[in-house]
Amino acid sequence: MILPLFEKYPTLEKRLPWTSLANWPTPVQKLENLSNAVGYPNIWIKHDDKSSEFYGGNKVRKLEFLLADAQKKGFKWIVTYGGIGTNHGLATTIHAGRLGIKTALVLIRQPLTDHVQENLLLDRHFGAEIHYASSTLVGGFQTAGIYLRHGMVYFVPPGGSSTLGSLGYVNAALELKKQVDAGLLPEPEYIFCALGSKGTMAGLLLGTKLAGMKTKVVGVRVAELWITKPENIFRLANCMVALLRKYDRSVPALKFTMEDVHVTHDFFGGEYGRVTPAGKAAMALMRETEKIKLELTYTAKTVAGMLDFVQRHPELKNSPVLYWHTYNAVDFTNVLLEDHDYTKLPETVQWCFQENLVPCLGAEEDSAGEK
Ligand SMILES: Cc1ncc(COP(=O)(O)O)c(C=O)c1O
């Protein structure tokens, strides 16, 4: 299989590290039932949840570049960061493990949900070395310890959103364009994606432009503003342009500015990982209408943001809107049934199974001053 990015710019194939970890292209589908339920007849989905039978979701596209780079340079260990329920950490652990590379995770606190607990159990099950950082300082010491213990360690930034990793989503947009050209879906007026470590959104921003699409990419912010600053989104897109042009001068010298960045801030909920009523409602609606599984940190908030947008903008006149599904669809119920003894986890994270899970918020708490 040849990546659409390499098909468009063949020189890049020899110059950029990339290894195949998944099944491309991911399917696109019209969400008929959801469209009917909300009275907006043109909602589509890009199923990145189905990218891999090992662990799907958006991280796989980034890891195909990052792990290839680590492998090429001979690294046997990776260190990466996230909240205690990080999907990125789990995806990295699983896919790096497939290549014989081990993963050390440095994790920080986030609101406790059953999803957080499940991911911690799965991290251990798939062989991650787990470190809990109760503060930035502790995280720094732990990182230093990881480097001392394992020697050469490949650094993967939170969410995998380095310039190299984010190219996965430049390619993803070119993949979508091929599906549009093949008549599988109309060119979307808007794409909605979760905005966390920014790589997904920045990659789509650049990829849609390279593909010659008029589509606007809207990021639904799910993390604190210092992580998701709009100026850093277009800067990341510009860094990717520079990287691509370093290897292939036929890549156009695009320059992104604030005007290209569309972010919705209203569904964040005030804290990374906080459960919001709007997110819960979107998660339930998606499950009831389409049997599609969302999670509450990223994808439920994104769907909530998209549905609110189409309902508040009658001038859209039912033009096509695409939800880019970035969560994983592989079901780990059986793994968790067999391997759920939390006392096998490092003592520093066992409190995650001893404290109460977060209570559901009341509707009035959802909208109050949380930007
Ligand atoms: C399910 C899911 N969706 C979306 C995102 C956000 O993507 P990005 O970090 O590229 O902004 C993440 C990041 O971890 C995720 O786990």
PDBQT file of the ligand as one rigid body, heavy atoms in Angstrom, charges set to zero:
ROOT
HETATM    1  C1  LIG A 401      -9.619   9.546  21.438  1.00  0.00    +0.000 C 
HETATM    2  C2  LIG A 401      -8.808  10.764  21.146  1.00  0.00    +0.000 A 
HETATM    3  N1  LIG A 401      -9.295  11.687  20.308  1.00  0.00    +0.000 NA
HETATM    4  C3  LIG A 401      -8.626  12.816  20.047  1.00  0.00    +0.000 A 
HETATM    5  C4  LIG A 401      -7.412  13.086  20.637  1.00  0.00    +0.000 A 
HETATM    6  C5  LIG A 401      -6.773  14.411  20.390  1.00  0.00    +0.000 C 
HETATM    7  O1  LIG A 401      -5.923  14.431  19.300  1.00  0.00    +0.000 OA
HETATM    8  P1  LIG A 401      -4.685  15.410  19.317  1.00  0.00    +0.000 P 
HETATM    9  O2  LIG A 401      -3.902  15.083  20.532  1.00  0.00    +0.000 OA
HETATM   10  O3  LIG A 401      -3.995  15.141  18.048  1.00  0.00    +0.000 OA
HETATM   11  O4  LIG A 401      -5.208  16.815  19.393  1.00  0.00    +0.000 OA
HETATM   12  C6  LIG A 401      -6.838  12.129  21.503  1.00  0.00    +0.000 A 
HETATM   13  C7  LIG A 401      -5.534  12.380  22.124  1.00  0.00    +0.000 C 
HETATM   14  O5  LIG A 401      -5.058  11.641  22.954  1.00  0.00    +0.000 OA
HETATM   15  C8  LIG A 401      -7.572  10.954  21.772  1.00  0.00    +0.000 A 
HETATM   16  O6  LIG A 401      -7.098  10.015  22.627  1.00  0.00    +0.000 OA
ENDROOT
TORSDOF 0
